[in-house]
């Protein structure tokens, strides 16, 4: 060693310096834990959001199929109401599982699947207040 340079042993170092040296890398461990927690929450939330989107898609398909069937009932579009409803539901990614024409109103039930879940939706279209 050169003259005039003195190296203090760890025991002679002030306590704050020893604590700082003992905690070196602690921020990396904390950051890794935070990133892991964010990834775990994302893995849990994404499928739930996917099922929510699928339920909205099923509702939209049911609405469109019911409107198409009601249009066929009213004569605005030529064709058999439930066949038209089936075609519209399949174009919207759903399967028609029920179709009822009640006077000027149509009620349809559709199903769709996403991530192993089966989602069903129903819709009615026709004149307001029609009690049938």
C-alpha positions in Angstrom: 0.0 0.0 0.0 1.1 3.5 -0.6 2.0 5.7 2.3 -0.8 7.8 3.8 -3.6 5.5 2.7 -5.4 3.8 5.4 -8.0 1.0 4.8 -10.4 0.7 7.7 -11.6 -2.8 8.6 -15.3 -3.5 8.3 -15.7 -3.5 12.0 -14.3 0.0 12.2 -16.6 1.4 9.5 -19.6 3.5 10.6 -22.8 1.4 11.0 -24.6 3.2 8.1 -21.9 2.1 5.6 -22.1 -1.5 6.8 -25.9 -1.5 6.4 -25.7 -0.1 2.9 -23.1 -2.7 2.0 -25.3 -5.5 3.4 -28.3 -4.4 1.4 -26.6 -4.2 -2.0 -28.9 -5.8 -4.6 -32.1 -5.5 -2.5 -33.7 -3.2 -5.1 -33.1 -5.8 -7.8 -34.9 -8.4 -5.7 -37.8 -6.0 -5.0 -38.1 -5.1 -8.7 -38.1 -8.8 -9.7 -40.9 -9.4 -7.1 -43.0 -6.5 -8.4 -42.6 -7.7 -12.1 -43.6 -11.2 -11.0 -46.7 -9.9 -9.3 -47.7 -7.9 -12.3 -47.3 -10.9 -14.6 -49.3 -13.1 -12.2 -52.2 -10.6 -12.1 -52.1 -10.2 -15.9 -52.3 -14.0 -16.3 -55.3 -14.0 -14.1 -57.1 -11.0 -15.6 -56.7 -11.6 -19.3 -59.0 -14.7 -19.5 -61.7 -13.0 -17.5 -61.6 -10.0 -19.9 -61.7 -12.4 -22.9 -64.9 -14.1 -21.5 -66.4 -10.6 -21.0 -65.7 -9.7 -24.6 -67.2 -13.0 -25.7 -70.4 -12.3 -23.8 -70.7 -9.0 -25.6 -70.1 -10.7 -28.9 -72.8 -13.2 -28.1 -75.2 -10.4 -27.1 -74.5 -8.5 -30.3 -75.1 -11.7 -32.4 -78.4 -12.3 -30.6 -79.5 -8.8 -31.2 -78.6 -8.9 -34.9 -80.3 -12.3 -35.4 -83.5 -11.1 -33.6 -83.7 -8.0 -35.7 -83.2 -10.0 -38.9 -85.9 -12.4 -37.9 -88.3 -9.6 -37.1 -87.6 -8.0 -40.4 -88.5 -11.3 -42.1 -91.7 -11.5 -40.1 -92.7 -8.0 -41.0 -92.0 -8.6 -44.7 -89.2 -6.1 -44.9 -86.9 -8.9 -46.0 -87.9 -12.0 -47.9 -87.3 -15.4 -46.3 -88.0 -17.6 -43.4 -87.4 -15.7 -40.1 -85.5 -18.4 -38.2 -83.4 -19.4 -41.2 -82.4 -15.8 -41.6 -81.7 -15.5 -37.9 -79.4 -18.6 -38.1 -77.5 -17.2 -41.0 -77.0 -13.8 -39.2 -76.0 -15.5 -35.9 -73.4 -17.7 -37.7 -71.9 -14.6 -39.5 -71.5 -13.0 -36.1 -69.6 -16.1 -34.7 -72.5 -17.6 -32.8 -74.8 -20.6 -33.1 -78.5 -20.2 -33.0 -80.0 -22.6 -30.4 -83.5 -21.2 -30.3 -85.8 -19.1 -32.4 -89.5 -18.2 -31.8 -91.7 -16.1 -33.9 -94.5 -14.7 -31.8 -96.8 -12.6 -33.9 -94.8 -9.7 -35.1 -92.0 -10.3 -32.6 -89.0 -12.7 -32.7 -87.1 -14.1 -29.8 -83.7 -15.8 -30.4 -81.2 -17.6 -28.3 -77.6 -18.0 -29.4 -74.4 -19.6 -27.9 -70.7 -19.0 -28.5 -67.6 -20.3 -26.8 -64.3 -18.8 -25.7 -61.4 -20.2 -23.6 -63.5 -23.3 -22.7 -66.5 -21.3 -21.5 -69.9 -21.5 -23.2 -71.8 -18.2 -23.3 -75.5 -17.9 -24.1 -77.4 -14.8 -25.0 -81.0 -14.0 -25.9 -82.7 -11.1 -27.7 -86.2 -10.0 -28.6 -87.1 -7.8 -31.6 -90.5 -6.5 -32.6 -93.0 -3.8 -31.8 -92.7 -2.3 -28.4 -95.3 -3.6 -25.9 -96.2 -6.7 -27.8 -97.3 -9.1 -25.2 -98.1 -12.0 -27.5 
